[in-house]
Each structure stands twice: as C-alpha cells, then as structure tokens.
Amino acid sequence: MIPFTYEALPMRVRFGPGALAQVGDEAAHLGLRRLLVLCTAGQQAPARRVAEGLGDRCAGIHPGARMHVPAETADEACAVAADLGADGCVAVGGGSTIGLGKAIALRHGLPVIAVPTTYAGSEMTPVWGLTEGGVKRTGRDPAVLPRSVVYDPDLVATLPIPLAVTSGINALAHAAEGLYAPDASPVVSLMAQEGARAVAGALPRLAAGDGAAHADALYGAWLCGAVLGATTMGLHHKLCHVLGGTFGLPHAATHTVVLPHVLAHNLPAAPAAAAALAAALGEPDVPRALWALVGRLDGPRSLADVGLPADGVAEVVRQVLAVPYANPRPVVGDEVAALLRRALAGEAPAAA
C-alpha cells in the first residue's frame, strides 16, 4: 500500500426523512441566535419552512443566491447579513446557495448550516468559488466548511427528474476525480466507489418513480461530496469552472455533458480508478456507460445544447492551460480542444 495522508473534516451530519425540522436543534447546538436563511428565488418555500422552524433564531430570509456566485451577489448577501446582525447562515438549496453561504463565511467568518436540496455535494467541502469579470476563481479554506449539514430525503423528493439526473452526474464527477487525484487515499477511494455506486444505481430508479431512491441518491451524494472535500480537483472540474464562469453554462448540466469525455481522456492513464468506477457502475466501459445512462434518462449530452457557442472552445482551452489543475494525464491543448469539440457536438466519448 502506498503512503498517504487523510484528514477528516470536522462537521456534523443529520440524515433522514423529516430532518428539516431539526435545523433549529442544530443552531442551538452551535450556539447561534440570529441566522440569515439563504436561498434562490425558486427555493423560498423550503427556506420559509426552515425560518419557521428556527423561530426567533431567524434574522431573515435572503432569496438572492445565483449560479456560480457572482461577486456582486456575494457583496449584497454580506451586506444583508451585516445589517441584520446575523451570527450565522442557513443555506437551503444546491451549490449556488451553499456557495453563497461560503462567500459570507469567507469574508465574515459566519458559520454555515447547510440544508441541501440537490446532489451537488458542495456542503461537504471547504471549496469556495466566486465569479467576477467572466472568470470563476476557486479556493480552499476551512472557514467555509459548513459546521452542520442536514440531509432530508423529503426535500429532494420534489426535485424534477431532469435536475435530479444532472445533479446526480455532478456528484459522480466528484467521486471519479477523487479516485485519480494525486492526494487520494484508501479511505477516500472507498467513499468514492461507494458514492458512485449509490448515485448511479439510484438515478434510473428515480426516473422510474421509485420513492426509496431519493435517500439512496442523497447518501451517495454525501459520500461523493466528501471525496471532493478531501482531494484535489482535476481537468474535469477545471473545464466546468471555465465553462460556467466565462460562458454562464448551467453547473450541473455542464458536468453531465463533460464528464464522459474527460473520463475517456483520463481513465487510460488511471487504471485503478477505471477499475473502481467499472465495479461501481457494473460496466467495463465507464465513459460510454455514463454517456448512455444520461441518454436513457433524457439528460443533456451536448455543450451546444446547454449554451456553449461554437467559437468558445479556443477560449476554454486558453484558460485551462493558463492555470492547469492536477491531472493523471498531461493536459495538452489540442487534446483538450478535441475533447471539447466532441462534447460540443454531442458525440459519444472517445479516447484521444
């Protein structure tokens, strides 16, 4: 066995149907008395339920979260938190809302309680992201790691199937890159394989109307998010950050389109990761299996369909090469461009 370092991230997790009602207990446990509830404009209903459960611990609701956390959105939320004298935040939603909570934590040190409504996994990581001037910056800081995460499968039960599919593939991307990350460990690899197995197995069941699959998908997303929090991101996440930050592409849908192509590129250079993912999915050709799964579930398979212009490939390649991420295979401009062109056209994934 190779030497490794593993550092557990300090957070509490409450998991189970009806757990939403325990957000107030989590606030009391953390000693928080004035919490700002964050959400997007479309997630105000669950945010109000959280606010009601907090009672007089709720300082207000701010429905201003936006995808990719634009800097001006973070500025506004920080000002609201300061004006209300908030001593913490409850982020009710997916990666956009949890990312906004992290932005407040990064600037003002306010602890965050996360209540995920998707399978994004951001709630399990110390990774933050801000978009300014068409560029998405990311970093790691333990201050932004949510102090408590409340997983309630009832909250994801109403997630529309198209969003469940893209959110689930987003979670799978965390597991996949964690398996070949330079700082992977046996513990992380176990979580990654189990998380990928749970999510991949749950998605077809969700589409078929199996209500029990919501808890399984959320469990898998928890593990996949924990993998992302424990390892270094690679080419896949770099591509998605550029596509989202510069071109405004929807986060989860972009992950869904790009992941099979990046895995076709990377897995030949990462045989252990390929074997683990093949075991998790029960398919020997992981990139093709994922691409086919997305097609069966009517998910997006073309970057053109989610908003990338045909002339955008060159700019994506330029930004990826300018600040490369760790990757099991060398990142070469022509190969990345070919990968993106296949994804743009909606073609099946193929190794360069």
URRA-V220030 format. One record per residue. N is the residue number from 1. RES is the residue in three letters. SS is DSSP state (H for helix, E for strand, L for the rest). PHI is phi in degrees with one decimal (* if undefined). Layout:
N/RES/SS/PHI
N/RES/SS/PHI
This chain:
1/MET/L/*
2/ILE/L/-74.8
3/PRO/L/-63.7
4/PHE/L/-155.0
5/THR/L/-124.0
6/TYR/L/-133.0
7/GLU/L/-120.6
8/ALA/L/-71.3
9/LEU/L/-89.4
10/PRO/L/-81.4
11/MET/L/-160.6
12/ARG/E/-99.6
13/VAL/E/-130.6
14/ARG/E/-112.2
15/PHE/E/-133.7
16/GLY/L/149.7
17/PRO/L/-57.5
18/GLY/L/83.0
19/ALA/H/-63.8
20/LEU/H/-55.1
21/ALA/H/-68.2
22/GLN/H/-99.4
23/VAL/H/-60.0
24/GLY/H/-61.5
25/ASP/H/-64.5
26/GLU/H/-66.2
27/ALA/H/-61.3
28/ALA/H/-64.0
29/HIS/H/-60.4
30/LEU/H/-85.6
31/GLY/L/74.3
32/LEU/L/-95.2
33/ARG/L/-120.3
34/ARG/L/-136.8
35/LEU/E/-107.5
36/LEU/E/-89.8
37/VAL/E/-89.8
38/LEU/E/-104.3
39/CYS/L/-164.3
40/THR/L/-87.1
41/ALA/H/-60.5
42/GLY/H/-86.0
43/GLN/H/-113.8
44/GLN/H/-71.3
45/ALA/H/-63.7
46/PRO/H/-65.9
47/ALA/H/-63.9
48/ARG/H/-65.5
49/ARG/H/-63.0
50/VAL/H/-64.4
51/ALA/H/-60.2
52/GLU/H/-63.5
53/GLY/H/-67.6
54/LEU/H/-74.4
55/GLY/H/62.8
56/ASP/H/-75.5
57/ARG/H/-81.5
58/CYS/E/-85.9
59/ALA/E/-87.1
60/GLY/E/158.1
61/ILE/E/-118.2
62/HIS/E/-121.6
63/PRO/L/-90.0
64/GLY/L/-108.6
65/ALA/L/-66.9
66/ARG/L/-137.3
67/MET/L/-58.3
68/HIS/L/69.0
69/VAL/L/46.7
70/PRO/E/-57.8
71/ALA/H/-57.9
72/GLU/H/-68.1
73/THR/H/-66.5
74/ALA/H/-64.5
75/ASP/H/-58.5
76/GLU/H/-63.4
77/ALA/H/-65.6
78/CYS/H/-62.7
79/ALA/H/-66.1
80/VAL/H/-62.7
81/ALA/H/-60.2
82/ALA/H/-67.6
83/ASP/H/-62.3
84/LEU/H/-86.8
85/GLY/L/65.8
86/ALA/L/-66.8
87/ASP/L/-108.9
88/GLY/E/-178.4
89/CYS/E/-131.9
90/VAL/E/-115.8
91/ALA/E/-96.5
92/VAL/E/-108.3
93/GLY/E/155.2
94/GLY/L/-100.3
95/GLY/H/-61.7
96/SER/H/-64.0
97/THR/H/-72.4
98/ILE/H/-65.0
99/GLY/H/-62.6
100/LEU/H/-67.1
101/GLY/H/-59.0
102/LYS/H/-65.5
103/ALA/H/-62.4
104/ILE/H/-67.1
105/ALA/H/-63.1
106/LEU/H/-65.1
107/ARG/H/-84.8
108/HIS/H/-121.7
109/GLY/L/73.0
110/LEU/L/-75.7
111/PRO/E/-67.7
112/VAL/E/-118.0
113/ILE/E/-104.7
114/ALA/E/-104.3
115/VAL/E/-125.2
116/PRO/E/-69.9
117/THR/L/-117.0
118/THR/L/-137.9
119/TYR/L/-104.8
120/ALA/L/-61.7
121/GLY/L/89.7
122/SER/H/-59.2
123/GLU/H/-64.3
124/MET/H/-101.2
125/THR/L/-126.6
126/PRO/L/-91.8
127/VAL/E/-92.3
128/TRP/E/-117.8
129/GLY/E/-146.0
130/LEU/E/-136.8
131/THR/E/-111.8
132/GLU/E/-147.4
133/GLY/L/61.9
134/GLY/L/77.0
135/VAL/E/-126.2
136/LYS/E/-96.5
137/ARG/E/-99.9
138/THR/E/-129.1
139/GLY/E/-162.7
140/ARG/E/-125.0
141/ASP/L/-154.9
142/PRO/H/-60.0
143/ALA/H/-65.0
144/VAL/H/-92.8
145/LEU/L/-64.6
146/PRO/L/-54.0
147/ARG/L/-77.8
148/SER/E/-146.1
149/VAL/E/-126.5
150/VAL/E/-111.3
151/TYR/E/-100.2
152/ASP/L/-120.9
153/PRO/H/-56.9
154/ASP/H/-63.5
155/LEU/H/-71.3
156/VAL/H/-89.5
157/ALA/L/-64.9
158/THR/L/-96.2
159/LEU/L/-66.7
160/PRO/L/-56.5
161/ILE/H/-55.8
162/PRO/H/-57.4
163/LEU/H/-72.5
164/ALA/H/-62.4
165/VAL/H/-64.8
166/THR/H/-67.4
167/SER/H/-64.6
168/GLY/H/-66.6
169/ILE/H/-66.5
170/ASN/H/-55.4
171/ALA/H/-62.3
172/LEU/H/-59.1
173/ALA/H/-61.6
174/HIS/H/-63.3
175/ALA/H/-64.6
176/ALA/H/-61.4
177/GLU/H/-70.7
178/GLY/H/-65.1
179/LEU/H/-70.9
180/TYR/L/-114.1
181/ALA/L/-67.1
182/PRO/L/-66.0
183/ASP/L/-107.9
184/ALA/L/-65.6
185/SER/L/-142.6
186/PRO/H/-56.8
187/VAL/H/-65.8
188/VAL/H/-62.8
189/SER/H/-64.5
190/LEU/H/-62.8
191/MET/H/-62.7
192/ALA/H/-64.6
193/GLN/H/-66.0
194/GLU/H/-68.0
195/GLY/H/-63.4
196/ALA/H/-62.8
197/ARG/H/-61.6
198/ALA/H/-65.7
199/VAL/H/-68.8
200/ALA/H/-62.0
201/GLY/H/-74.1
202/ALA/H/-80.2
203/LEU/H/-59.6
204/PRO/H/-63.1
205/ARG/H/-68.5
206/LEU/H/-60.1
207/ALA/H/-63.7
208/ALA/L/-87.1
209/GLY/L/88.1
210/ASP/L/-79.1
211/GLY/L/-63.5
212/ALA/L/-69.3
213/ALA/H/-71.2
214/HIS/H/-62.2
215/ALA/H/-66.1
216/ASP/H/-65.8
217/ALA/H/-66.2
218/LEU/H/-68.2
219/TYR/H/-60.3
220/GLY/H/-63.3
221/ALA/H/-64.3
222/TRP/H/-56.8
223/LEU/H/-64.9
224/CYS/H/-62.1
225/GLY/H/-64.5
226/ALA/H/-63.6
227/VAL/H/-64.1
228/LEU/H/-60.0
229/GLY/H/-70.1
230/ALA/H/-103.3
231/THR/L/-134.2
232/THR/L/-89.0
233/MET/L/-76.3
234/GLY/L/-118.9
235/LEU/H/-56.5
236/HIS/H/-58.3
237/HIS/H/-66.7
238/LYS/H/-61.5
239/LEU/H/-58.5
240/CYS/H/-67.9
241/HIS/H/-64.6
242/VAL/H/-68.5
243/LEU/H/-62.0
244/GLY/H/-77.6
245/GLY/H/-69.1
246/THR/H/-90.5
247/PHE/H/-109.5
248/GLY/L/70.0
249/LEU/L/-68.0
250/PRO/L/-63.3
251/HIS/H/-59.6
252/ALA/H/-67.4
253/ALA/H/-63.1
254/THR/H/-65.4
255/HIS/H/-55.9
256/THR/H/-63.3
257/VAL/H/-70.8
258/VAL/H/-78.0
259/LEU/H/-55.0
260/PRO/H/-58.5
261/HIS/H/-72.5
262/VAL/H/-67.0
263/LEU/H/-66.6
264/ALA/H/-61.5
265/HIS/H/-75.1
266/ASN/H/-92.1
267/LEU/H/-62.5
268/PRO/H/-59.8
269/ALA/H/-95.2
270/ALA/L/-138.4
271/PRO/H/-62.1
272/ALA/H/-66.4
273/ALA/H/-64.4
274/ALA/H/-61.3
275/ALA/H/-66.7
276/ALA/H/-64.8
277/LEU/H/-69.8
278/ALA/H/-63.1
279/ALA/H/-67.0
280/ALA/H/-66.7
281/LEU/H/-91.4
282/GLY/L/69.5
283/GLU/L/-137.6
284/PRO/L/-73.6
285/ASP/L/-101.7
286/VAL/H/-63.8
287/PRO/H/-58.7
288/ARG/H/-66.3
289/ALA/H/-63.2
290/LEU/H/-66.1
291/TRP/H/-60.8
292/ALA/H/-68.1
293/LEU/H/-60.7
294/VAL/H/-59.8
295/GLY/H/-64.0
296/ARG/H/-63.2
297/LEU/L/-95.2
298/ASP/L/61.2
299/GLY/L/-84.8
300/PRO/L/-74.2
301/ARG/L/-129.6
302/SER/L/-132.4
303/LEU/L/-66.4
304/ALA/L/-63.2
305/ASP/L/-69.2
306/VAL/L/-102.9
307/GLY/L/119.0
308/LEU/L/-82.0
309/PRO/L/-71.2
310/ALA/H/-60.3
311/ASP/H/-89.4
312/GLY/H/-85.7
313/VAL/H/-59.9
314/ALA/H/-60.9
315/GLU/H/-67.9
316/VAL/H/-61.9
317/VAL/H/-60.9
318/ARG/H/-58.4
319/GLN/H/-69.0
320/VAL/H/-63.9
321/LEU/H/-72.9
322/ALA/H/-69.2
323/VAL/L/-134.5
324/PRO/L/-72.6
325/TYR/L/-99.3
326/ALA/L/-60.9
327/ASN/L/-156.9
328/PRO/L/-71.0
329/ARG/L/-124.9
330/PRO/L/-54.1
331/VAL/L/-92.1
332/VAL/L/-112.2
333/GLY/H/-54.6
334/ASP/H/-62.3
335/GLU/H/-71.1
336/VAL/H/-65.8
337/ALA/H/-62.8
338/ALA/H/-64.6
339/LEU/H/-58.7
340/LEU/H/-67.1
341/ARG/H/-66.5
342/ARG/H/-64.5
343/ALA/H/-67.1
344/LEU/H/-62.2
345/ALA/H/-83.9
346/GLY/L/76.9
347/GLU/L/-77.3
348/ALA/L/-66.1
349/PRO/L/-67.9
350/ALA/L/-151.3
351/ALA/L/-70.1
352/ALA/L/-72.4
